Amino acid sequence: MNSPSSLNLLAVGDLQLMTREPAPDLFDQVAPALGAADITFGNCEWPYAEEAGDTHPVEAHINDDFDKGDLFAPGSPDSIRMMGKSGFNVMSVANNHTMHGGYRAFLRTMELIRENGMACVGGGVDIATAREPAIVERNGCKVGFLACTSGFLPGAHAGRRTPGIVPLRQHTYAENPVWEQWGIEPDVRTLINRDDLYALCDSVRELKAKTDIVVMSCHWGILEHPFKIGEYQREAARAFIDAGVDLIVSQGPLSIKGFEVYKGKAVLYCMGKFMMVSPWSRDETPSGIGAPLLDETNRGLAANVKIEGGDITGVQLVPVHLQNGKPAFRKPGEEWHREILDVVAERTQAAGLSGTMDAEGWVDLS
């Protein structure tokens, strides 16, 4: 049997196009690179459908508090068509926004992804379907994808008979730093949901037996802090890699975050936004977060992954800069390249993570 040939995987962060009229040039600056990769992956962080349909019950109450229209209306199906034409091959729907439009818009989103030539992962008509992987074969190498999310409103996860996303729930609790002193400010700690973790690890082992490379997409993290990584994230990342994952790519918080290498496998804890277009101004959107963090949506990361002989031999962090929601990849020597990589390095160190990279963003996998 011949060994798998070389190929290139390109993974990006969140694509969130909330508008009904997407600009036709949104992907112009990035489409050449997206299409040139052998496999391109992204996170589809919004529902898309021809009509609004039913709003998720919990989120309907948030809509009630927003008096400038329907905050959670599905985006235009044209946005999905543009993603497919620009070169994406695999899209995750495991995040905190794809269920905003209710079951019908969620199911239609997955239909649109598949109709436009992309594989869909991280959601389904029930939990068994939602946990099914996407497998893409290129140059004799099979790359498998799984996806999960820790951030979602109650009831958005898939059940035995209900549609939804793949959950990786976490539990938060307060702990006094010194047990005999009460009444002082506690530490906030997190624990991973064991059932969710074990189920995902089982999925990883099954997928690894069928493929050369397993990529896990995690939509998770601490939203309102620029560098902190939750304890549950570190625990889950190690468990996934121990089960057979070769690369973890993540989204969720607005801030790009640090990275680490565990057993030679890269863990990118948040790649941030790849594309974000909203019909609402920042003053109008009841996001509950501060303006300085919203400024984080102007920058993101992509992962340029080299695969040789069925193994990942290189991971390069590629800075992404957004202008009016439109992304552009930044090369060494260009504006924003050094600035964004410096932010990643600073946040990696601040979080106590082990990751190091060279001036061009290539991660030390040793």
C-alpha positions as CSV (number, residue, x, y, z in Angstrom):
1,M,0.0,0.0,0.0
2,N,1.4,3.4,-1.0
3,S,1.8,6.0,1.7
4,P,-0.5,9.0,1.5
5,S,0.9,11.9,-0.5
6,S,1.4,15.5,0.7
7,L,-1.5,17.9,1.0
8,N,-2.4,21.3,2.5
9,L,-5.3,22.0,5.0
10,L,-6.4,25.5,5.7
11,A,-8.6,26.1,8.7
12,V,-10.2,29.4,9.7
13,G,-12.4,30.8,12.5
14,D,-16.0,31.9,12.6
15,L,-17.9,33.1,9.6
16,Q,-20.9,35.1,10.8
17,L,-22.9,36.8,8.0
18,M,-26.1,38.2,9.7
19,T,-27.2,40.2,6.7
20,R,-29.9,39.4,4.1
21,E,-27.9,41.2,1.4
22,P,-24.3,40.0,1.5
23,A,-21.8,42.1,-0.5
24,P,-20.7,40.2,-3.6
25,D,-17.0,41.0,-2.9
26,L,-16.9,39.6,0.6
27,F,-14.5,36.8,-0.3
28,D,-12.5,38.5,-3.1
29,Q,-9.3,38.9,-1.1
30,V,-9.3,35.4,0.4
31,A,-10.9,33.2,-2.2
32,P,-7.6,32.4,-4.1
33,A,-6.0,31.0,-0.9
34,L,-9.1,29.2,0.2
35,G,-9.5,27.5,-3.3
36,A,-5.8,26.7,-3.5
37,A,-5.8,24.5,-0.4
38,D,-6.5,20.8,-0.8
39,I,-9.0,21.0,2.1
40,T,-10.5,24.2,3.6
41,F,-12.4,24.3,6.9
42,G,-14.5,27.0,8.6
43,N,-17.1,27.4,11.3
44,C,-20.5,28.5,10.1
45,E,-21.7,30.7,13.0
46,W,-25.2,31.8,11.9
47,P,-28.4,30.2,10.6
48,Y,-29.3,30.7,6.9
49,A,-32.7,30.1,5.3
50,E,-35.1,31.6,2.8
51,E,-37.5,32.7,5.5
52,A,-37.3,33.3,9.3
53,G,-39.3,30.2,10.5
54,D,-39.5,29.5,14.2
55,T,-37.1,31.3,16.7
56,H,-35.6,29.1,19.4
57,P,-37.8,29.5,22.5
58,V,-35.1,30.8,24.8
59,E,-33.7,33.2,22.2
60,A,-37.2,34.5,21.5
61,H,-37.1,36.3,24.8
62,I,-33.9,38.1,23.7
63,N,-35.6,39.1,20.5
64,D,-38.4,40.6,22.7
65,D,-36.0,42.9,24.3
66,F,-34.6,44.1,21.0
67,D,-36.9,46.7,19.5
68,K,-35.1,47.4,16.2
69,G,-36.3,44.3,14.3
70,D,-35.6,40.6,14.5
71,L,-32.2,40.2,15.9
72,F,-32.0,36.5,15.2
73,A,-33.4,36.4,11.7
74,P,-31.6,33.9,9.5
75,G,-29.0,35.2,7.0
76,S,-29.3,34.9,3.2
77,P,-28.8,31.5,1.6
78,D,-26.5,33.4,-0.8
79,S,-24.0,33.6,2.0
80,I,-23.7,29.8,2.0
81,R,-23.4,29.8,-1.7
82,M,-20.5,32.3,-1.5
83,M,-18.7,30.1,1.0
84,G,-18.9,27.1,-1.3
85,K,-17.8,29.1,-4.4
86,S,-14.9,30.6,-2.5
87,G,-13.4,27.2,-1.8
88,F,-14.6,25.8,1.5
89,N,-14.9,22.0,1.8
90,V,-16.1,21.4,5.4
91,M,-18.2,23.6,7.6
92,S,-19.0,23.1,11.3
93,V,-22.3,24.2,12.7
94,A,-21.4,23.5,16.3
95,N,-21.6,26.9,17.9
96,N,-23.8,29.2,20.0
97,H,-25.6,30.9,17.0
98,T,-26.7,28.3,14.5
99,M,-29.9,27.5,16.5
100,H,-31.0,31.1,16.7
101,G,-33.6,30.6,13.9
102,G,-35.1,27.5,15.4
103,Y,-35.1,24.0,14.1
104,R,-36.3,24.7,10.6
105,A,-33.6,27.3,9.9
106,F,-30.9,25.1,11.5
107,L,-31.8,22.1,9.3
108,R,-32.0,24.4,6.3
109,T,-28.5,25.7,7.0
110,M,-27.1,22.2,6.9
111,E,-29.0,21.5,3.7
112,L,-27.6,24.6,2.1
113,I,-24.1,23.6,3.2
114,R,-24.4,20.2,1.5
115,E,-26.2,21.6,-1.6
116,N,-23.2,23.9,-2.2
117,G,-20.6,21.1,-2.2
118,M,-19.5,21.2,1.4
119,A,-19.5,18.6,4.1
120,C,-21.3,19.5,7.4
121,V,-20.2,18.5,10.8
122,G,-21.2,19.2,14.4
123,G,-25.0,19.2,14.1
124,G,-27.8,17.0,13.0
125,V,-31.4,15.9,13.3
126,D,-30.5,14.0,16.5
127,I,-27.4,13.4,18.6
128,A,-26.4,10.3,16.8
129,T,-26.4,12.1,13.4
130,A,-24.8,15.2,14.9
131,R,-21.8,13.3,16.1
132,E,-21.1,11.8,12.7
133,P,-17.8,12.9,11.3
134,A,-17.0,14.5,7.9
135,I,-14.3,12.6,6.0
136,V,-12.4,14.1,3.1
137,E,-9.9,12.2,1.0
138,R,-7.2,14.0,-1.0
139,N,-4.1,12.5,-2.6
140,G,-4.6,9.2,-0.9
141,C,-4.9,10.8,2.6
142,K,-8.1,10.7,4.6
143,V,-8.8,13.6,6.9
144,G,-11.7,13.3,9.4
145,F,-13.4,16.2,11.1
146,L,-15.5,16.4,14.3
147,A,-17.0,19.5,16.0
148,C,-18.5,20.4,19.4
149,T,-19.4,23.5,21.3
150,S,-19.4,24.5,25.0
151,G,-21.3,27.8,24.4
152,F,-25.0,27.5,23.7
153,L,-28.4,28.4,25.2
154,P,-30.4,25.7,27.0
155,G,-32.1,23.3,24.6
156,A,-29.9,24.0,21.6
157,H,-28.0,20.7,21.9
158,A,-29.1,17.7,19.9
159,G,-31.0,15.0,21.8
160,R,-32.2,11.4,21.1
161,R,-35.1,12.8,19.0
162,T,-34.4,16.5,18.6
163,P,-32.1,18.4,16.2
164,G,-29.2,20.5,17.5
165,I,-25.5,20.8,17.9
166,V,-22.9,18.5,19.5
167,P,-22.4,19.6,23.2
168,L,-19.3,19.8,25.3
169,R,-20.9,21.2,28.4
170,Q,-18.9,22.7,31.2
171,H,-19.8,23.5,34.8
172,T,-18.7,26.6,36.6
173,Y,-18.3,26.8,40.4
174,A,-16.8,29.1,43.0
175,E,-14.0,28.0,45.3
176,N,-12.4,29.8,48.2
177,P,-8.6,29.9,47.7
178,V,-8.1,29.2,51.4
179,W,-10.6,26.8,53.0
180,E,-10.7,28.4,56.4
181,Q,-11.3,31.9,55.2
182,W,-14.9,32.5,54.1
183,G,-16.5,35.7,52.8
184,I,-13.6,36.6,50.5
185,E,-13.7,36.8,46.7
186,P,-13.6,33.2,45.4
187,D,-11.8,31.7,42.5
188,V,-13.9,30.7,39.5
189,R,-13.3,27.1,38.4
190,T,-14.6,25.0,35.6
191,L,-15.3,21.2,35.2
192,I,-16.0,19.4,31.9
193,N,-19.2,17.3,31.5
194,R,-17.9,13.8,31.7
195,D,-20.7,12.3,29.5
196,D,-20.1,14.7,26.7
197,L,-16.3,14.3,26.9
198,Y,-16.4,10.5,26.9
199,A,-18.9,10.4,24.0
200,L,-16.6,12.7,21.9
201,C,-13.5,10.7,22.8
202,D,-15.4,7.5,21.6
203,S,-16.2,9.4,18.3
204,V,-12.5,10.3,18.0
205,R,-11.3,6.7,18.4
206,E,-13.8,5.4,15.9
207,L,-12.8,8.1,13.4
208,K,-9.1,7.6,13.9
209,A,-9.5,3.9,12.9
210,K,-10.9,5.0,9.6
211,T,-8.6,8.0,8.7
212,D,-5.0,9.2,8.8
213,I,-5.7,12.6,10.4
214,V,-8.4,13.7,12.9
215,V,-9.2,17.4,13.3
216,M,-11.4,18.5,16.2
217,S,-13.2,21.9,16.1
218,C,-14.1,23.3,19.5
219,H,-16.3,26.4,19.9
220,W,-15.6,27.3,23.5
221,G,-13.7,29.6,25.9
222,I,-13.9,32.6,28.2
223,L,-15.6,35.4,26.2
224,E,-14.8,38.5,28.2
225,H,-11.1,38.0,28.8
226,P,-8.3,38.5,26.3
227,F,-6.0,35.6,27.2
228,K,-7.5,33.2,29.9
229,I,-8.1,29.6,29.0
230,G,-10.6,27.6,31.0
231,E,-9.5,24.6,33.0
232,Y,-12.1,22.5,31.2
233,Q,-10.6,23.4,27.8
234,R,-7.1,22.2,28.8
235,E,-8.5,19.0,30.2
236,A,-10.7,18.3,27.1
237,A,-7.9,19.2,24.7
238,R,-5.5,16.6,26.3
239,A,-8.2,14.0,26.4
240,F,-9.0,14.5,22.7
241,I,-5.4,14.2,21.7
242,D,-4.9,11.1,23.9
243,A,-7.9,9.6,22.1
244,G,-6.4,10.2,18.7
245,V,-7.0,13.9,17.6
246,D,-4.1,15.3,15.5
247,L,-5.1,19.0,15.5
248,I,-7.5,21.2,17.5
249,V,-8.8,24.3,16.0
250,S,-11.1,26.6,18.0
251,Q,-13.4,29.6,17.9
252,G,-15.9,31.2,20.2
253,P,-14.5,34.2,22.1
254,L,-14.0,37.4,20.2
255,S,-10.4,37.6,21.2
256,I,-7.8,35.5,19.4
257,K,-6.0,33.5,22.1
258,G,-2.8,31.5,22.7
259,F,-1.8,28.0,21.7
260,E,0.1,25.0,23.0
261,V,1.6,21.8,21.7
262,Y,0.8,18.5,23.5
263,K,2.4,15.3,22.5
264,G,3.5,17.0,19.2
265,K,-0.1,18.1,18.4
266,A,-1.1,21.7,18.1
267,V,-4.0,23.1,20.2
268,L,-5.2,26.5,18.9
269,Y,-7.5,27.8,21.7
270,C,-9.2,30.5,19.7
271,M,-8.7,31.7,16.1
272,G,-11.3,34.4,16.4
273,K,-13.5,35.8,13.6
274,F,-12.7,35.1,9.9
275,M,-15.7,37.1,8.6
276,M,-18.3,39.1,10.6
277,V,-21.0,41.2,8.9
278,S,-24.0,42.5,10.9
279,P,-26.9,44.8,9.9
280,W,-26.9,46.3,13.4
281,S,-24.5,48.8,14.9
282,R,-22.5,47.9,18.0
283,D,-24.7,50.4,20.0
284,E,-27.8,48.6,18.9
285,T,-26.8,45.0,19.5
286,P,-27.6,43.8,23.0
287,S,-24.4,41.7,23.2
288,G,-23.6,42.4,26.8
289,I,-19.9,42.9,26.0
290,G,-17.7,46.0,26.0
291,A,-16.6,48.0,23.0
292,P,-12.9,47.1,23.5
293,L,-13.7,43.5,23.0
294,L,-15.8,44.2,20.0
295,D,-12.7,45.7,18.4
296,E,-11.1,42.2,18.6
297,T,-13.4,41.2,15.7
298,N,-11.0,43.1,13.4
299,R,-8.4,40.4,13.6
300,G,-8.2,36.6,13.5
301,L,-6.1,33.6,12.7
302,A,-6.0,30.9,10.2
303,A,-4.0,27.6,10.3
304,N,-2.0,26.5,7.3
305,V,-1.4,22.8,7.9
306,K,1.1,20.7,6.0
307,I,0.4,16.9,5.9
308,E,3.0,14.5,4.6
309,G,2.7,10.7,4.5
310,G,-0.5,10.7,6.7
311,D,1.1,12.9,9.4
312,I,0.9,16.6,10.2
313,T,4.4,17.9,9.6
314,G,3.8,21.7,10.0
315,V,1.3,24.1,11.4
316,Q,1.6,27.8,10.5
317,L,-0.5,30.5,12.2
318,V,-1.6,33.0,9.5
319,P,-2.8,36.4,10.6
320,V,-6.2,37.5,9.3
321,H,-7.2,41.2,9.3
322,L,-10.9,42.2,8.7
323,Q,-11.8,45.6,7.2
324,N,-15.6,46.2,7.3
325,G,-16.1,42.5,8.0
326,K,-14.1,41.4,4.9
327,P,-11.0,39.3,5.7
328,A,-7.5,39.3,4.2
329,F,-4.7,37.0,4.9
330,R,-1.5,38.9,5.9
331,K,2.0,37.8,4.8
332,P,5.3,38.5,6.5
333,G,6.3,42.1,6.0
334,E,2.7,43.2,5.4
335,E,0.7,45.5,7.8
336,W,-0.9,43.6,10.7
337,H,1.2,40.4,10.2
338,R,3.7,41.1,13.0
339,E,1.1,42.8,15.2
340,I,-1.3,39.9,15.2
341,L,1.4,37.3,15.8
342,D,2.8,39.4,18.6
343,V,-0.6,39.4,20.3
344,V,-0.8,35.6,20.0
345,A,2.7,35.2,21.5
346,E,1.8,37.6,24.4
347,R,-1.5,35.8,25.1
348,T,0.2,32.4,24.9
349,Q,2.7,33.4,27.5
350,A,0.1,35.2,29.7
351,A,-2.0,32.0,29.8
352,G,1.0,29.8,30.8
353,L,0.8,27.9,27.5
354,S,3.8,26.1,26.0
355,G,3.4,27.2,22.4
356,T,6.3,28.8,20.4
357,M,6.6,29.9,16.8
358,D,9.0,31.5,14.4
359,A,8.7,34.9,12.7
360,E,6.6,33.5,10.0
361,G,4.1,31.8,12.4
362,W,5.4,28.2,12.0
363,V,4.7,26.4,15.3
364,D,7.4,24.3,17.0
365,L,5.8,20.9,17.1
366,S,8.6,19.2,18.9
